Amino acid sequence: MNDEAEILRLVGLALGLSPAAVHKGLTSEDVPAWDSLAHITLVGLLEEHLGTRFHENEIAELVSIEAILATMARRARGDCDN
């Protein structure tokens, strides 16, 4: 499983969504269940399963699947302070 597929799976798991409901354009505004507790759950799952740790400023920015993918792409390129 590639990182994108894993991220989509983890978002669905954290938010209680079916795989069919999870797509790259999904944002926290689209999902009522994506509240602060679900957000922290999602961040924890991402950190655990992707082997990373997010900075506080990054955590606040992870409000969409696109933002999560962009953050992980920056990290893969070495464009972050972590």
Stockholm file with secondary structure:
# STOCKHOLM 1.0

chainA/1-82         MNDEAEILRLVGLALGLSPAAVHKGLTSEDVPAWDSLAHITLVGLLEEHLGTRFHENEIAELVSIEAILATMARRARGDCDN
#=GR chainA/1-82 SS CCHHHHHHHHHHHHHTCCGGGCCTTCBGGGCTTCSHHHHHHHHHHHHHHHTCCCCHHHHHHCCBHHHHHHHHHHHHHTCSCC
#=GC SS_cons        CCHHHHHHHHHHHHHTCCGGGCCTTCBGGGCTTCSHHHHHHHHHHHHHHHTCCCCHHHHHHCCBHHHHHHHHHHHHHTCSCC
//
